Amino acid sequence: MILQDWWFTTLMGVKEPIRSPLKGDTKTDVLVVGAGASGLAAALKLASSGSKVVLIDKNICGGSSTGKSAGFLTPDSELELSQLLRKYGTTGAKDLWEVAAKGVEIMVSNIKEHKIECDLQVQDCLFIGKGASGWKDVQDEVEARKKIGYSSTLYTESEVPSVLGSKAYSGAIRYTGTYGVNPLLYAQGIKEVLLDKGVEIYESSEVLSYDDHTVRTHLGSVTADKIIFCIDKPKKEITKYSEDVYHAQTFLSISEPLGDNDIANLFPQGPLQCWDSDLIYTYFRLTGTKRLLVGGGDMLTTYAKNDTTTARVINRVINNLKEKIPSIRNLRFIQYWQGRIDMTRDLIPTVLRDPARPWTHFVLGCVGLPWATFCGDFAARNVLDSKELDDEKFYRYFSADRKFFIPTWMENILGKQLVFTINNAWAKYKQRDATSKI
Ligand SMILES: Cc1cc2nc3c(=O)[nH]c(=O)nc-3n(C[C@H](O)[C@H](O)[C@H](O)COP(=O)(O)OP(=O)(O)OC[C@H]3O[C@@H](n4cnc5c(N)ncnc54)[C@H](O)[C@@H]3O)c2cc1C
């Protein structure tokens, strides 16, 4: 198995996977820095409303987290609905679930409207419980969905094999409205749309400094009336809000194509996108090319500061999955890769207008393609001043002044890595927002 991102392998058929870097000085109405799901959504919203837009990225469009992701398009992220319900109460949970559902809707409608070839698969979600605690998690999710008014199907232990070829799980919940996608082809497809709309796109162009209305790269500069930063792993030279994000590492692998019989054994009622109830969960889905994509991680590497590039972790994830699903025991996996997802201390994105420079907006720590898409679109809407009734409400959810279980100053003593780990776990399993009314 080789270390290579499968989605990059699929770019070999793409006409223009990389644009020239920014050279010289240019001016524009709006500059978007960062061309992941959030920056692309921002640029598309702005370009569609007639603004002159420049988009720059230090990689290729989608080259960071977006193009490393597994391409599950679901409102679920690190926070499941039952966890949002506990944290925010019914109204807040619904607000935030619908943020991500709206992100899914924007992405799917972009794919359909612009006929982007990115292996869009309609795939229901299957959240699978492991052991007694996993069965409880599944039931909590069913209850949360009922309470908020969303439908779902519950499978008991003996019913799980009717949808997934395994007798190793204690139950599962399934729901619709979710999709699978090749996320890098999606990003490159949006790039084409933006170029058609006249957006200037520069790749391999890292913003190295930022002063007033001007950002500088190694060969040029852009001066803009408004600037939106949709970047990952932000450096403190660019923004003090770099303090608000850290990352979690996860690993992915792709198999050789499965035969039709193997697919029928694996998914007796048709392909689903699945993840389990473990803290560091295993997730898998079938691509349109009939390959199995498997992801996961472990406690030691999730919050590690640096990339882990060996296959050790993903091999263990694959072997554990093979023990549970007999029909894939002989399946060969050909490529693996890892990525680090930016996240905040409570796993909710930070989106803000910089009070010191109100022409500058930041979109940081979006966990999930749909969240990133919503937040990029939201920031662009506010740049355009086309405010909607909900905007101030979302600025409150996404504010940089949120309270956390372990206060930020403790990071000077305990270190960012440990404090983030504890605050993330607290947000997931314990936190109740002070304003929540369940
Ligand atoms: C292995 C893996 C699997 C995942 N699986 C899923 C999944 O199945 N479903 C899902 O919804 N989410 C998944 N995610 C999470 C998802 O990928 C991210 O939450 C999402 O892509 C974030 O999008 P973004 O636009 O905020 O950030 P990014 O995609 O990271 O985009 C930020 C961009 O900013 C650029 N940038 C950074 N600094 C600079 C600078 N100084 N100058 C210029 N450009 C800069 C980067 O190059 C990058 O392109 C996964 C992530 C990983 C790593």
PDBQT file of the ligand as one rigid body, heavy atoms in Angstrom, charges set to zero:
ROOT
HETATM    1  C1  LIG A 501      -8.739  12.611   6.133  1.00  0.00    +0.000 C 
HETATM    2  C2  LIG A 501      -9.950  13.507   6.268  1.00  0.00    +0.000 A 
HETATM    3  C3  LIG A 501     -11.222  12.976   6.095  1.00  0.00    +0.000 A 
HETATM    4  C4  LIG A 501     -12.343  13.814   6.200  1.00  0.00    +0.000 A 
HETATM    5  N1  LIG A 501     -13.557  13.314   5.872  1.00  0.00    +0.000 NA
HETATM    6  C5  LIG A 501     -14.615  14.149   5.813  1.00  0.00    +0.000 A 
HETATM    7  C6  LIG A 501     -15.862  13.697   5.299  1.00  0.00    +0.000 A 
HETATM    8  O1  LIG A 501     -16.018  12.566   4.867  1.00  0.00    +0.000 OA
HETATM    9  N2  LIG A 501     -16.898  14.578   5.273  1.00  0.00    +0.000 N 
HETATM   10  C7  LIG A 501     -16.767  15.871   5.696  1.00  0.00    +0.000 A 
HETATM   11  O2  LIG A 501     -17.737  16.619   5.651  1.00  0.00    +0.000 OA
HETATM   12  N3  LIG A 501     -15.594  16.326   6.164  1.00  0.00    +0.000 NA
HETATM   13  C8  LIG A 501     -14.511  15.523   6.216  1.00  0.00    +0.000 A 
HETATM   14  N4  LIG A 501     -13.312  15.993   6.637  1.00  0.00    +0.000 N 
HETATM   15  C9  LIG A 501     -13.236  17.378   7.141  1.00  0.00    +0.000 C 
HETATM   16  C10 LIG A 501     -13.254  18.381   5.992  1.00  0.00    +0.000 C 
HETATM   17  O3  LIG A 501     -12.295  18.004   5.041  1.00  0.00    +0.000 OA
HETATM   18  C11 LIG A 501     -12.931  19.778   6.495  1.00  0.00    +0.000 C 
HETATM   19  O4  LIG A 501     -13.714  20.061   7.617  1.00  0.00    +0.000 OA
HETATM   20  C12 LIG A 501     -13.208  20.810   5.401  1.00  0.00    +0.000 C 
HETATM   21  O5  LIG A 501     -12.580  20.432   4.214  1.00  0.00    +0.000 OA
HETATM   22  C13 LIG A 501     -12.744  22.183   5.818  1.00  0.00    +0.000 C 
HETATM   23  O6  LIG A 501     -12.814  23.030   4.702  1.00  0.00    +0.000 OA
HETATM   24  P1  LIG A 501     -12.123  24.442   4.768  1.00  0.00    +0.000 P 
HETATM   25  O7  LIG A 501     -12.395  25.159   3.506  1.00  0.00    +0.000 OA
HETATM   26  O8  LIG A 501     -12.536  25.112   6.030  1.00  0.00    +0.000 OA
HETATM   27  O9  LIG A 501     -10.573  24.118   4.941  1.00  0.00    +0.000 OA
HETATM   28  P2  LIG A 501      -9.496  23.556   3.899  1.00  0.00    +0.000 P 
HETATM   29  O10 LIG A 501     -10.053  22.586   2.953  1.00  0.00    +0.000 OA
HETATM   30  O11 LIG A 501      -8.347  23.117   4.740  1.00  0.00    +0.000 OA
HETATM   31  O12 LIG A 501      -9.101  24.828   3.071  1.00  0.00    +0.000 OA
HETATM   32  C14 LIG A 501      -8.256  25.845   3.558  1.00  0.00    +0.000 C 
HETATM   33  C15 LIG A 501      -7.381  26.315   2.405  1.00  0.00    +0.000 C 
HETATM   34  O13 LIG A 501      -6.571  27.423   2.827  1.00  0.00    +0.000 OA
HETATM   35  C16 LIG A 501      -5.319  27.326   2.180  1.00  0.00    +0.000 C 
HETATM   36  N5  LIG A 501      -4.398  28.141   2.964  1.00  0.00    +0.000 N 
HETATM   37  C17 LIG A 501      -4.027  27.990   4.243  1.00  0.00    +0.000 A 
HETATM   38  N6  LIG A 501      -3.173  28.966   4.603  1.00  0.00    +0.000 NA
HETATM   39  C18 LIG A 501      -2.992  29.749   3.512  1.00  0.00    +0.000 A 
HETATM   40  C19 LIG A 501      -2.228  30.924   3.252  1.00  0.00    +0.000 A 
HETATM   41  N7  LIG A 501      -1.479  31.507   4.200  1.00  0.00    +0.000 N 
HETATM   42  N8  LIG A 501      -2.264  31.454   2.012  1.00  0.00    +0.000 NA
HETATM   43  C20 LIG A 501      -3.024  30.899   1.038  1.00  0.00    +0.000 A 
HETATM   44  N9  LIG A 501      -3.777  29.785   1.236  1.00  0.00    +0.000 NA
HETATM   45  C21 LIG A 501      -3.773  29.230   2.459  1.00  0.00    +0.000 A 
HETATM   46  C22 LIG A 501      -5.024  25.825   2.202  1.00  0.00    +0.000 C 
HETATM   47  O14 LIG A 501      -4.067  25.470   1.237  1.00  0.00    +0.000 OA
HETATM   48  C23 LIG A 501      -6.408  25.226   1.950  1.00  0.00    +0.000 C 
HETATM   49  O15 LIG A 501      -6.634  24.919   0.592  1.00  0.00    +0.000 OA
HETATM   50  C24 LIG A 501     -12.177  15.190   6.541  1.00  0.00    +0.000 A 
HETATM   51  C25 LIG A 501     -10.904  15.707   6.717  1.00  0.00    +0.000 A 
HETATM   52  C26 LIG A 501      -9.796  14.891   6.586  1.00  0.00    +0.000 A 
HETATM   53  C27 LIG A 501      -8.424  15.491   6.757  1.00  0.00    +0.000 C 
ENDROOT
TORSDOF 0
